Structure formats: structure tokens, C-alpha cells
Amino acid sequence: MRESSQSAPAVAEAEAQPRLNRRQAAKVRTRQKVLDAARTLFAERGYDAATIRDIAKGAGMSTGAVFANFQDKAELFEAVFSEEMEGLLADIRTAAAAEGRVLDRLSNGLTAGYHRSLDHLPLMQAMVARSWFQPEDADLRSRAFVRPLVEAVAELLQAGVREGELRQDVDLPLLARLIWDVFISNFRFAAYDNWGIEELTPHIRKQLELILSSQLARQ
């Protein structure tokens, strides 16, 4: 008769696996608590004024627990940056998903981006500021976080080409990058001229109208 019981090493391994999973899950929860606290502090104070000590306090843990998950504040900020770009991408895609002209879809998507980011403007300011002053390897990672957003803009433009709204010879990468750069540059008005969504919404639409005017297909 075939013996159905497992060997002692196999049993030990099977028993150990759930404990490992729980530890992994706990580590993930701890990391996310740190990220959430860091995001809140960066959003309230910007990068320089947010300290590891305050982030740890906000997460309800020691500074040692923070350093167990992140090498330093720069790495922590980079992780927050990555999460924020993912959220921004989701909001833009959702708002731009409705059928309509490429101008309307782009305007709706980018306006949704402003809605999201204006709630924590110091965080966006810190992201833009640090993009100018960081090591080359960090800059490459930052560009990788932003790339999907530029590609999302390019996809909307591509839809306009397919539908005969935009010219067939549109330089999609260049145009998408131009629109993204304009979107980011408008945060300066929010930061220094106290612009809110009421000012940014018509402004970005007018900019898009001007940018796309030379790319419209001849009827």
C-alpha cells in the first residue's frame, strides 16, 4: 500500500510556508504604511521639510522600521513618485475614455490630472523640482515612471489619426511629449498665481486647441 503521509522535511516545509507568506504580507503592509505617511508629509510640506523622523511618526513606527524598507528619503520619495504617476495615469485614462473628439478627450484627461494633483500641490512641486536636481540614474528611473503617461497621450492622438481627425503624418512621440510638457508647466500658475481648477481647465483646453490646430486633417 502506498504511504500517503509526507516526509518530515516536506511537512516542515509546508508548515513553514504559511508563516513566510504572513511575514511577506506584514512587510508589504509595513512598506505601504510608510509610503502612505511619506506621501502625506511630502504633499503637506514638500520634499525638504518632510523628515524621516516625522514620516516614521506618521506611520506609527520607528525610524529603524522606515530604514528597513527604504535606504533613505530619496528612495522613499522615488517610491511615492512612482505611485503618484500610476494614480495620475489611471485618472487621466478614465477621464479620457469617453468617445469624442481628440481635443475633448485630451482636455478631459488632463483636467482630471489637475483635479488629482491640486489637492497636494507641494508634492507635485517637489516632483518637478527634483527632476532637475538628481543623479543620472535617478533621472532615468523618473523618466520611466512618466513614460506611460506620455504614451497614454500618444494613444489618444493615435486614435485621432485613425478616425481621420488628425493628419496621417503627425509626429506622435513629439506631439505627445509637447502636450505633456505643457501640462506640467501649468502647475507653475497653480503654485505662484494661485490658479485653481477653474483657471486651469480653460487654459489647458486653449493650449491644446493651439497645439492641435496645425495637425488637423484637411476636410
N, C-alpha and C positions, 0 to 999 in steps of 0.2 A: 504494500500500500504506500502511495506517495505521501511523504510527510508534508503537511500543509503549513507547519509553523516556520517562521523566518529564522535565520541565524541570528545570533546575539549581536554581531556588528550591524546587520541590516536593521534590526529592531531599534538599536541605539541611534542609527542614522535617521530613521523615520521619526523617532521621538524628538530628535534634536531639531528637525526641520521646522516644525511649527514655532519653536522658540526663536529660531533665526528669523523667520518671517515677521514675528512680532517685534523683534529688535529693529528690523529694517523698517517696519511701519512706524515705529516710535521715532526712528531717526528722521524719516520723511516728515512726520508731524512736527518735530522739533525744528527742522530746517525751515518749514513753511511758517511756523510761528515767528522765527527770526526775520524771514523775508517780509512778512506782514507788518511787523513792528518797524522794520527798516523803511519800508515803503511809506508808512505813516509819517515817520520822522523826516525823511527826505522831502515828502510832499509838504510838510509844515515849515521846514527850516532850510531846505536846500541841502547840498552836499556837505559843505564845510562846517556848518553849525550842528549837524547831526553827529553825535559821538557814539562810539561803540558801547560805552557805558550806558547812555540813555536808551540805545536800541535794546540792549540786554534787559534793562529795567522794563521797557515797554513790552518785551516778550515774556516777562516774568521769569527770567533765568539769569544765570551768572554770565560774566563776560567770557569765562572759560568755555561755556557752552556755545557761545557765539563763535569763538575761535576754533572750536572743534568742528564747525561746519563751514567756516569761511576763513581764508587766510588773513584777510584784512578788510578794511572798509571799502577799498577799491573793488575787490572781488564781490563783496556783498552788493555794492551799488550796481555792478555789472549784471548780477543776477536779477536785481529789481528792474533794470533797464530791459533785459530780455523779456521778463514777464509783462512789462508795460507795453512793449511793442507787440506782443502776442495779443493782448487785450485790445489794443488800438486797431490791429488788423481785423479782429473779429467784429468790432463795432463798425468799421468802415465797410467791410464786406456786407454786413447785414443791412446797413442803410442804403447801400448801392445796389442791392439785389433786385429791387423792383424794376419792371420793364419801363423803358422810356428812352429819351434821347441821352446820348453820352454826356452832354452838359449837365442834364438834370441828375444823372446817376453819380457823376463825379462830385457835383455840388452837394448832393445829399450825403454821400460818403464822407467827404472831408469835413462837412459841417458836424457830422456825428463825432468825428475825431476831435473837433474843438470842444464839443459838449463834454466829452470824456476828460480831456486834458485841462480844461479851465478850472475844474474842481480841485486840481492840485498843481497849479501853475509853477510853484517853486521846483517841483520835481522835473517838469519839462525844461525849465530854465537850466537846471543843473545838468540835465542830459545834453542840452545844446552846448552849454559852456564847456563841459568836459570833453566833448567831441573835438574840441580844438586843442586841448592840452592833455594828451595821454600818449603812452608809448605806442609804437607802431603796431605791436601785436594786439594790444587792446583796441586800437582803432580798427584793425581788420575784423575783430570779433564784433565790434559795434556795427560795422557796415553789414556784416552777415545778419544781424538782428533786424536791420532796416530793410534789407533787400526784399523780403517777402511783401512789404508794403508797397515798394516801388513796382514790384511785379504785379501786384493787385491793380494798381493804377494802369499799368500797361495792358492788363487783361481787359479792362473797361474800354480802353482806347481801341484794342483789337476788335472788340465787339462792334464798335462804331465803324471800323473799316469793313467788317463782314457785312454789316447792314447797309453799306453804301452811304453812310453819313460822313465819314472821313475819307480823305484821299487814300488811294491804294499804296502810294509811295511814302506814307508817313514814317518818319524815323521813330518808331515806338519807344526804344530804350531812352533816346534823348528827350523826347517829349514827356515821357513818364517821370524821368528824373527832374526835368524842369518844373513840372507840376508839384512834385514832392518838395522841392526846394522852396517854391513859393509858399506852399502850405506851412512849412516850418518857419519861414521868415516872418509870417504874420504874427507869430507869438510875441514878437518884439512890441507890437502895438498893444497886446494884452498886458505885457509886463510894464511898459513905460507910459502908455497913453490911456491905460485903464479901459481898454476895449473889452466888451463882453460879447456874448453870442449875437446880440442884436446888431453890432457893428461888423463882426467878422463874417456873418452869413452873407450879407450882400456884397461884401468886399471880395471874398474868395470867388463868388459867382462872377463878378465883373472881371476878375483876373482870368478865370477860366474862359470866359467869353472871348477875351482878347487873345489868349494863347491859342485857342482852337479856331479862331476866325480865319487864319491863314491855312488851316488844314482841312477845311470843309470841302467835300466833294462838289464838283460842279454839277448843277442840276440840268 
